[in-house]
């Protein structure tokens, strides 16, 4: 996914260096922010992984996911 960003930044950078540099900086910050967020949320993910089948929370999550899948299916049938 980096090739299109680099192509745009280099194309813009050939006419306006500062704008091209800002585009690359914004992409880099956004890309790194996702990696940092994933690394710092490991405790939260571990909390969800420690749920067992008897937990009420996992039953609610499964139910909501099932509802979302059904709604997505109905939407696809209606829009087809």
C-alpha positions as CSV (number, residue, x, y, z in Angstrom):
1,X,0.0,0.0,0.0
2,X,3.0,2.3,0.2
3,X,3.6,2.5,-3.6
4,X,0.6,4.7,-4.4
5,X,1.5,7.1,-1.6
6,X,5.1,7.3,-2.7
7,X,4.0,7.9,-6.3
8,X,1.7,10.7,-5.3
9,X,4.2,12.2,-2.9
10,X,7.0,12.1,-5.5
11,X,4.8,13.6,-8.2
12,X,3.6,16.4,-6.0
13,X,7.1,16.8,-4.6
14,X,8.6,17.5,-8.0
15,X,6.6,20.7,-8.1
16,X,6.1,21.5,-4.4
17,X,8.7,19.9,-2.2
18,X,7.1,21.0,1.1
19,X,3.7,19.6,0.2
20,X,5.2,16.3,-0.8
21,X,7.2,16.1,2.4
22,X,4.1,16.8,4.4
23,X,2.2,14.1,2.6
24,X,5.0,11.6,3.5
25,X,5.1,12.7,7.1
26,X,1.3,12.4,7.4
27,X,1.4,8.9,6.0
28,X,4.3,7.9,8.2
29,X,2.6,9.2,11.4
30,X,-0.7,7.4,10.5
31,X,1.1,4.2,9.7
32,X,3.1,4.2,12.9
33,X,0.1,5.2,15.0
34,X,-1.7,2.0,14.0
35,X,1.4,-0.1,14.9
36,X,1.7,1.8,18.3
37,X,-2.0,1.3,19.1
38,X,-1.7,-2.4,18.3
39,X,1.3,-2.8,20.5
40,X,-0.1,-0.9,23.5
41,X,-3.5,-2.6,23.5
42,X,-2.1,-6.1,24.0
43,X,-3.5,-6.2,27.6
44,X,-7.0,-5.4,26.3
45,X,-6.7,-8.1,23.7
46,X,-5.4,-10.6,26.3
47,X,-8.4,-9.8,28.5
48,X,-10.8,-10.7,25.6
49,X,-8.8,-13.9,24.9
50,X,-9.1,-15.0,28.5
51,X,-12.9,-15.1,28.3
52,X,-14.2,-18.6,28.4
53,X,-17.4,-20.1,27.0
54,X,-19.3,-19.6,30.3
55,X,-18.7,-15.9,30.2
56,X,-21.8,-13.8,29.5
57,X,-19.7,-11.2,27.6
58,X,-18.6,-13.7,24.9
59,X,-22.3,-14.7,24.4
60,X,-23.3,-11.1,23.8
61,X,-20.4,-10.5,21.4
62,X,-21.4,-13.7,19.4
63,X,-25.0,-12.6,19.4
64,X,-24.2,-9.1,18.1
65,X,-21.9,-10.6,15.4
66,X,-24.6,-12.9,14.3
67,X,-27.1,-10.0,14.0
68,X,-24.6,-8.1,12.0
69,X,-24.0,-11.0,9.6
70,X,-27.7,-11.5,9.1
71,X,-28.2,-7.7,8.5
72,X,-25.4,-7.8,6.0
73,X,-27.0,-10.8,4.2
74,X,-30.4,-9.1,4.1
75,X,-28.8,-5.9,2.7
76,X,-27.0,-7.8,0.0
77,X,-30.3,-9.6,-1.0
78,X,-32.2,-6.4,-1.1
79,X,-29.6,-4.4,-3.0
80,X,-29.0,-7.2,-5.6
